[in-house]
Amino acid sequence: MKRIEVVKGEYYDSVTLMLVAKELKKIEGVGDAALNMATEANISIMRAAGFEVENDFLSPDDLLIGIDFEGEGIEKLFEAARSYLACPPWRKEESDAEYSPVTLSGALTVLPKSNLALISLPGRYAAAEAMKALKRGLNVMLYSDNVSIEEEIELKQFAEKNDLIVMGPDCGTAVINGKGLGFSNVCPTGSIGIVGASGTGLQEVMVQLSRRKLGVKHAIGTGGRDVKSSVGGISFLKAIRELSEDSEISIIAAVGKPPAPEVRKKILESLKESGKQSVICFMGDASRKDEESLFYTTQLEECAVVVAALNVGGDATLAREKLRAEYAKVSGKSSTGELSGRYLRGLFTGGTLCYEAQYIAQSYINPIYGNAPLSKDLKLENSLKPVGHSFIDYGEDEFTQGRLHPMMDPSFRAEQLKKQSEDSSVAVILFDVVLGYGSAENPSSDLVEAIRSVKREIKPVYVAYVCGTDRDPQDIEKQRSLLESVGVIVCESNARAAILAANILSRKER
């Protein structure tokens, strides 16, 4: 029995809703429990899960409680949900808790010498708090998404006039003086500086550098819209200037999706003026050849490989050739077992990883649809109903309004993995698992359970990449072993996983 209850005008943060849902799922007879704020995206998601939601007169401030229960007494479960919301069972006694300021002023009273504020609030509140921080002379890391472009421009123009920087909005990752903020892996501190428009692009480059025994001092995330014409690269250019002036930085890496042409020109000019060797990775942008101190790459692992070569005075061209030879070996690998179906589905939590995988896969299979496709004409009408070859980024705004990012709560992506696995037209499924601070404690476990529960005679071939280091709290070897225990092929980089997944399918088509 699937029932839904609407609680009007009661807003709860997504962490609380996730934890209440987990408590309800522990109760015998509960097949599923979902608590979400009533955004359009969440209403669609709950409908897709079989809950009948009438969206007349609903607003994002209304709470939806959905419970799938086998047996009698479902009303008691709704009472339990309301009880958990009122008094969470996991909450520590307030008398035992450390003092936690609830306002910016309170925080500055405790830490008066602070020069950076990390803001994570629902988008409609985030911009106002970010401006308060800027007016207090604080740099801002704006983790929140769903901030309007007009607000972003206002914040960044104010910051620029006051010699400050706004990282974000939708900035999931940063490293300042070797300390990770937001979603960040545990990497060594070193002499590399990175500027990136988004989170997992920074993470992948840092992880690949770490695997090559190189560390990062600063990794500055700017938010994906920063390099668009409307914003003009304000934060990206500020970050380059800051890294240029840091005597401990030897090499600068600039990472992200291709910027607007006029912004790209400014970025390249700024890097030339920095006086430092710079490696550019605007994925898919292969229009340039190395010049003077600028070295061009098109993939995240390639970016790390070239940085590593330059760091020891090596040759960037030879480093690329060696990497291409390794990729050729990857593309020649074959999957074990029988292959059934026609299509490749990419199910990602990292937006930049999803973009890179699409860019690589399009050399082997086409067309590739998605909710964040390489071309606007390939955008899916409904991200919950992919068609043909499709790549879905579950970290897109449509999935994170009123719910946790999938790197924090992997359950929804796992549900979608099972659903796509049971589609007889799907032959190969490609996905990422991102480790580090902020990510789920055991992100592979939900995926493994989903794969085990698939009811299909010939399951798809699963190809994955685990983005992490051996110092991350989730234990990367444990995560890889879990995936391999259910037959997942685990690759050493996002690029290698995309190459292998697309090749398996393209060989079948030939």
Secondary structure as UniProt FT lines:
FT   STRAND          2..7
FT   TURN            8..9
FT   HELIX           14..25
FT   TURN            28..29
FT   STRAND          30..37
FT   HELIX           40..48
FT   TURN            49..50
FT   TURN            56..57
FT   TURN            60..61
FT   STRAND          63..69
FT   HELIX           74..86
FT   TURN            89..90
FT   HELIX           94..96
FT   HELIX           104..110
FT   TURN            112..113
FT   STRAND          116..119
FT   HELIX           123..135
FT   TURN            136..137
FT   STRAND          139..142
FT   HELIX           149..161
FT   TURN            162..163
FT   STRAND          166..167
FT   STRAND          173..176
FT   TURN            177..178
FT   STRAND          179..182
FT   STRAND          192..196
FT   HELIX           199..211
FT   TURN            212..213
FT   STRAND          216..221
FT   HELIX           224..227
FT   TURN            229..231
FT   HELIX           234..244
FT   TURN            247..248
FT   STRAND          251..256
FT   HELIX           261..273
FT   TURN            274..275
FT   STRAND          277..282
FT   TURN            283..284
FT   TURN            292..293
FT   STRAND          294..297
FT   HELIX           300..311
FT   TURN            312..313
FT   HELIX           316..331
FT   STRAND          343..348
FT   HELIX           351..361
FT   TURN            362..364
FT   STRAND          368..370
FT   HELIX           376..378
FT   TURN            383..384
FT   STRAND          389..393
FT   TURN            394..395
FT   HELIX           397..400
FT   TURN            401..402
FT   TURN            406..408
FT   HELIX           411..421
FT   TURN            424..425
FT   STRAND          426..434
FT   HELIX           443..452
FT   STRAND          461..467
FT   TURN            470..471
FT   TURN            473..474
FT   HELIX           476..484
FT   TURN            485..487
FT   STRAND          489..491
FT   HELIX           494..509
//
